[in-house]
Amino acid sequence: PAAPCDADSNCGFNLDPYRKYVSPEAVETSLPVPGDGVGLRGKGKKKAVRIKIKVGNSHLKRLISGGIAGAVSRTVVAPLETIRTHLMVGSNGNSSTEVFESIMKNEGWTGLFRGNFVNVIRVAPSKAIELFAFDTAKKFLTPKSGEERRIPIPPSLVAGAFAGVSSTLCTYPLELIKTRLTIQRGVYDNFLHAFVKIVREEGPAELYRGLTPSLIGVVPYAATNYFAYDTLKKVYKKMFKTNEISNVPTLLIGSAAGAISSTATFPLEVARKHMQVGAVGGRKVYKNMLHALLTILEDEGVGGLYRGLGPSCMKLVPAAGISFMCYEACKKILIEEEDE
């Protein structure tokens, strides 16, 4: 007669060979239920750990996702941001290596992260506002099935520009203070001291010095960045015939979009940094963005308009990729899992 099923027999089923060392009750409660998805959902007391945060409002979920994405991406690339800023204004050396060695010699590792706390404070709400504005504007501008196009140009292009302007208007003073803290070492003790001293000695309007070229620079940058990201996502989905994009492809797509937008708009970024620094260390004071661009072109040539492009791409490219990847990952946790 056939041997009865026991702990040493699989009874025709391809079960885990270590099942014989576990009690039948434990096996019964630990086997996954078909169709239940990823994770352990048996009847046992202990369940697999899954990160799920309940946020009722979909807009709030996007704001939180954007804030997390901005904070993570900027912290990771903080040293490259510091080197990039020094190269743009020509302080501490003329190459990435010279700037790095100078900072390490005079300040140590902490010098590479100078102003990062303020940067995170600025970037987190800025990225949250930017991504929220982009998603909202794109949703509004994108026609539904069967509807005519509302605008003659791609919705992601307009939505990207709108997102960049919205975030800049809300967070520009933090950007200016962060730049001052990075360049004017020894002048300011901390963020609050810098804010009070600038307002008291130079006036509140100084907090928005360079705002116009910044806005002019942000519009093409944000527009090309989001348009490139949205276009590359569509190309990827069409090429691989899928509607889901995992973390690594999202990282690469976001990085490529950052490289395209950064290279196209870099001269405006250089002019903005020069205007923010102002007359520090005997530097010239520029009347407007055009004056700054022409002066830099006259004094340093075309190369001056792209000074620091290498480290800028080294910082912006991974930052863009990490930001998009974190944002999409957070949306899966905060939005997709709860909206099923």
C-alpha positions as CSV (number, residue, x, y, z in Angstrom):
1,P,0.0,0.0,0.0
2,A,1.1,3.6,-0.6
3,A,2.9,5.2,2.3
4,P,0.7,7.8,4.0
5,C,1.6,11.5,3.7
6,D,3.8,12.7,6.6
7,A,6.4,15.3,7.4
8,D,9.0,13.4,5.4
9,S,6.9,13.0,2.3
10,N,5.9,15.7,-0.3
11,C,2.9,13.7,-1.5
12,G,3.5,14.7,-5.1
13,F,3.8,18.4,-4.3
14,N,7.0,20.4,-5.0
15,L,7.2,21.9,-1.5
16,D,10.2,23.4,0.3
17,P,12.6,20.5,1.3
18,Y,13.0,22.1,4.7
19,R,9.3,21.8,5.4
20,K,9.8,18.6,7.4
21,Y,11.6,20.6,10.0
22,V,8.6,22.9,10.6
23,S,5.4,22.0,12.3
24,P,2.3,21.5,10.1
25,E,0.6,24.5,11.7
26,A,3.5,26.8,10.8
27,V,3.6,25.5,7.2
28,E,-0.1,26.1,6.8
29,T,0.1,29.7,8.0
30,S,3.3,30.6,6.1
31,L,2.4,29.3,2.6
32,P,1.5,32.3,0.4
33,V,-2.0,32.4,-1.0
34,P,-2.1,32.4,-4.9
35,G,-3.1,35.8,-6.2
36,D,-2.5,37.6,-2.9
37,G,0.5,39.5,-4.4
38,V,3.9,40.1,-3.0
39,G,4.4,39.7,0.7
40,L,3.3,37.2,3.4
41,R,-0.4,37.3,4.1
42,G,-1.1,34.1,6.0
43,K,-3.1,33.6,9.2
44,G,-0.1,33.8,11.4
45,K,0.3,36.5,14.0
46,K,3.4,38.0,12.3
47,K,3.1,39.6,8.9
48,A,5.8,40.7,6.4
49,V,6.8,44.3,6.9
50,R,5.4,46.6,4.1
51,I,5.9,50.3,4.0
52,K,2.5,51.8,3.5
53,I,1.5,55.3,4.5
54,K,-2.1,56.3,4.3
55,V,-2.6,59.9,3.0
56,G,-6.1,60.6,2.0
57,N,-5.6,63.5,-0.4
58,S,-4.0,62.7,-3.7
59,H,-2.4,66.1,-4.0
60,L,-0.9,65.8,-0.6
61,K,0.6,62.5,-1.6
62,R,2.3,64.1,-4.6
63,L,3.6,66.9,-2.4
64,I,5.1,64.4,0.1
65,S,6.6,62.3,-2.7
66,G,8.2,65.4,-4.3
67,G,9.6,66.6,-1.0
68,I,11.2,63.3,-0.2
69,A,12.6,63.1,-3.8
70,G,14.2,66.5,-3.6
71,A,15.7,66.0,-0.1
72,V,17.3,62.6,-1.0
73,S,18.7,63.7,-4.4
74,R,20.2,66.9,-3.2
75,T,21.9,65.3,-0.2
76,V,23.5,62.6,-2.3
77,V,25.0,65.2,-4.7
78,A,25.8,67.9,-2.2
79,P,29.6,67.8,-2.7
80,L,29.3,68.1,-6.4
81,E,26.9,71.1,-6.0
82,T,29.5,72.8,-3.8
83,I,32.3,72.3,-6.3
84,R,30.0,73.4,-9.2
85,T,29.1,76.7,-7.4
86,H,32.8,77.5,-6.8
87,L,33.7,76.9,-10.4
88,M,30.9,79.1,-11.7
89,V,32.0,82.1,-9.8
90,G,35.8,81.4,-10.2
91,S,36.7,80.9,-6.5
92,N,39.1,78.4,-5.0
93,G,40.5,77.2,-8.4
94,N,39.8,76.8,-12.1
95,S,39.1,73.0,-12.2
96,S,37.2,70.5,-10.2
97,T,40.4,69.0,-8.8
98,E,41.7,72.4,-7.6
99,V,38.5,73.3,-6.0
100,F,38.2,69.9,-4.3
101,E,41.8,70.1,-3.0
102,S,41.3,73.6,-1.7
103,I,38.1,72.8,0.2
104,M,39.6,69.7,1.7
105,K,42.8,71.6,2.8
106,N,41.0,74.6,4.3
107,E,37.7,73.1,5.6
108,G,37.8,69.3,5.4
109,W,34.9,67.1,4.5
110,T,32.4,69.4,6.1
111,G,33.3,72.1,3.6
112,L,31.9,69.9,0.8
113,F,28.5,69.9,2.6
114,R,28.5,73.6,3.4
115,G,25.0,74.9,2.9
116,N,23.5,71.5,2.4
117,F,21.0,71.9,5.3
118,V,19.7,75.1,3.7
119,N,19.8,73.3,0.3
120,V,17.6,70.5,1.6
121,I,15.2,73.0,3.2
122,R,15.0,74.8,-0.1
123,V,14.9,71.9,-2.4
124,A,12.4,69.7,-0.5
125,P,9.5,72.3,-0.7
126,S,10.7,73.5,-4.1
127,K,10.6,70.0,-5.6
128,A,7.3,69.3,-3.9
129,I,5.7,72.4,-5.4
130,E,7.3,71.8,-8.8
131,L,6.2,68.2,-9.2
132,F,2.7,69.0,-7.8
133,A,2.4,71.9,-10.2
134,F,3.6,69.8,-13.1
135,D,1.2,66.9,-12.5
136,T,-1.7,69.3,-12.0
137,A,-1.0,71.4,-15.1
138,K,-0.3,68.3,-17.2
139,K,-3.5,66.6,-16.1
140,F,-5.5,69.8,-16.9
141,L,-3.9,70.4,-20.3
142,T,-3.9,66.8,-21.5
143,P,-7.1,66.1,-23.5
144,K,-9.2,63.1,-22.5
145,S,-10.0,60.4,-25.0
146,G,-12.1,61.8,-27.9
147,E,-11.4,65.5,-26.9
148,E,-9.5,68.0,-29.1
149,R,-6.1,69.2,-28.0
150,R,-6.4,72.3,-25.8
151,I,-3.0,73.7,-26.8
152,P,-1.0,73.3,-30.0
153,I,2.2,72.4,-28.2
154,P,2.9,69.3,-26.0
155,P,1.2,69.6,-22.5
156,S,4.4,68.4,-20.7
157,L,6.3,71.3,-22.2
158,V,3.9,74.0,-20.8
159,A,3.4,72.1,-17.6
160,G,7.1,71.9,-17.0
161,A,7.6,75.6,-17.5
162,F,4.7,76.4,-15.2
163,A,6.1,74.0,-12.5
164,G,9.5,75.7,-12.6
165,V,8.1,79.2,-12.3
166,S,5.8,78.2,-9.4
167,S,8.6,76.6,-7.4
168,T,11.0,79.4,-8.0
169,L,8.7,82.2,-6.9
170,C,8.1,80.3,-3.6
171,T,11.7,79.3,-2.7
172,Y,14.1,81.8,-4.4
173,P,15.3,83.6,-1.2
174,L,16.4,80.2,0.2
175,E,18.5,79.7,-3.0
176,L,20.1,83.1,-2.7
177,I,21.0,82.6,1.0
178,K,22.4,79.1,0.3
179,T,24.6,80.5,-2.4
180,R,25.9,83.3,-0.1
181,L,26.7,80.7,2.6
182,T,28.7,78.6,0.2
183,I,30.7,81.5,-1.3
184,Q,31.1,84.0,1.6
185,R,32.8,81.8,4.2
186,G,33.2,83.6,7.5
187,V,30.7,86.3,6.7
188,Y,27.6,84.5,8.0
189,D,27.4,82.2,11.0
190,N,24.3,80.3,9.9
191,F,21.1,80.5,7.8
192,L,19.2,82.8,10.2
193,H,22.2,85.1,10.6
194,A,22.6,85.4,6.8
195,F,18.9,86.2,6.4
196,V,18.9,88.9,9.1
197,K,22.2,90.5,7.9
198,I,21.1,90.6,4.2
199,V,17.7,92.1,5.1
200,R,19.2,94.6,7.5
201,E,22.3,95.8,5.5
202,E,21.1,95.3,1.9
203,G,17.3,95.5,2.2
204,P,14.6,92.9,1.6
205,A,14.8,93.3,-2.2
206,E,18.3,91.8,-2.0
207,L,16.7,88.4,-1.3
208,Y,15.4,88.5,-4.8
209,R,18.5,89.7,-6.6
210,G,18.8,87.8,-9.9
211,L,15.1,86.7,-9.8
212,T,14.4,87.8,-13.3
213,P,17.3,85.9,-15.0
214,S,16.5,83.0,-12.6
215,L,12.9,82.9,-13.9
216,I,14.0,83.2,-17.5
217,G,16.5,80.4,-16.9
218,V,14.0,78.2,-15.1
219,V,11.4,78.3,-17.8
220,P,13.5,76.7,-20.6
221,Y,15.2,74.3,-18.1
222,A,12.1,73.0,-16.5
223,A,10.2,72.9,-19.8
224,T,12.9,70.8,-21.5
225,N,13.6,68.7,-18.4
226,Y,10.0,67.5,-18.0
227,F,9.3,67.4,-21.7
228,A,12.4,65.2,-22.2
229,Y,11.5,63.0,-19.2
230,D,7.9,62.5,-20.4
231,T,9.0,61.8,-24.0
232,L,11.7,59.3,-23.0
233,K,9.2,57.5,-20.8
234,K,6.8,57.2,-23.8
235,V,9.6,55.9,-26.0
236,Y,10.7,53.4,-23.4
237,K,7.1,52.1,-22.9
238,K,6.6,51.8,-26.7
239,M,10.0,50.2,-27.2
240,F,9.6,47.5,-24.5
241,K,5.8,47.3,-24.8
242,T,5.1,47.9,-21.2
243,N,3.1,50.3,-19.0
244,E,5.4,49.9,-16.0
245,I,8.9,51.4,-15.6
246,S,11.1,50.0,-12.8
247,N,13.5,52.0,-10.7
248,V,16.7,51.6,-12.8
249,P,15.1,52.6,-16.1
250,T,13.5,55.6,-14.4
251,L,16.9,56.6,-13.0
252,L,18.5,56.4,-16.4
253,I,15.6,58.2,-18.1
254,G,15.6,61.0,-15.5
255,S,19.4,61.4,-15.8
256,A,19.2,61.7,-19.6
257,A,16.5,64.3,-19.2
258,G,18.6,66.2,-16.8
259,A,21.6,66.2,-19.1
260,I,19.6,67.5,-22.0
261,S,18.0,70.4,-20.1
262,S,21.2,71.3,-18.2
263,T,23.3,71.6,-21.3
264,A,20.7,73.6,-23.2
265,T,20.2,76.3,-20.5
266,F,23.6,76.4,-18.7
267,P,24.7,79.9,-19.7
268,L,21.6,81.4,-18.0
269,E,22.5,79.5,-14.8
270,V,26.1,81.0,-14.9
271,A,24.7,84.5,-15.3
272,R,22.3,83.9,-12.4
273,K,25.0,82.8,-10.1
274,H,27.2,85.8,-11.0
275,M,24.3,88.2,-10.2
276,Q,23.5,86.5,-6.9
277,V,27.1,86.9,-5.6
278,G,27.0,90.6,-6.5
279,A,30.1,92.7,-5.7
280,V,31.6,90.2,-3.3
281,G,35.5,90.3,-3.5
282,G,35.5,93.2,-5.9
283,R,33.4,91.4,-8.5
284,K,31.3,93.3,-11.0
285,V,27.7,94.3,-10.3
286,Y,25.5,93.4,-13.3
287,K,22.5,95.5,-14.3
288,N,20.5,92.6,-15.7
289,M,20.9,89.2,-17.2
290,L,21.8,90.4,-20.7
291,H,24.5,92.6,-19.2
292,A,25.9,89.7,-17.2
293,L,25.9,87.4,-20.3
294,L,27.6,90.0,-22.5
295,T,30.2,90.9,-19.8
296,I,31.1,87.2,-19.2
297,L,31.3,86.6,-22.9
298,E,33.6,89.7,-23.4
299,D,35.9,88.9,-20.4
300,E,36.1,85.1,-20.7
301,G,34.8,84.2,-24.1
302,V,32.3,81.4,-24.9
303,G,34.0,79.1,-22.5
304,G,33.1,81.4,-19.6
305,L,29.4,80.8,-20.3
306,Y,30.0,77.1,-19.8
307,R,32.5,77.2,-17.0
308,G,31.6,74.4,-14.6
309,L,29.4,72.5,-17.1
310,G,31.2,69.3,-16.4
311,P,30.7,69.3,-12.6
312,S,27.3,70.8,-13.2
313,C,26.3,67.7,-15.3
314,M,28.0,65.5,-12.7
315,K,25.7,66.9,-10.1
316,L,22.5,67.7,-12.1
317,V,22.4,64.5,-14.1
318,P,22.4,62.0,-11.2
319,A,20.3,64.4,-9.1
320,A,17.6,64.5,-11.8
321,G,17.6,60.7,-12.1
322,I,17.5,60.1,-8.3
323,S,14.8,62.7,-7.9
324,F,12.5,61.1,-10.6
325,M,13.2,57.7,-9.3
326,C,12.4,58.6,-5.7
327,Y,9.3,60.4,-6.8
328,E,7.9,57.5,-8.8
329,A,8.8,55.1,-6.0
330,C,7.1,57.2,-3.4
331,K,4.0,57.5,-5.6
332,K,3.8,53.7,-5.7
333,I,3.8,53.6,-1.9
334,L,1.6,56.5,-1.2
335,I,-0.7,56.5,-4.2
336,E,-0.8,53.4,-6.3
337,E,-1.0,50.9,-3.4
338,E,-3.8,52.8,-1.7
339,D,-5.8,53.7,-4.8
340,E,-6.2,50.2,-6.1
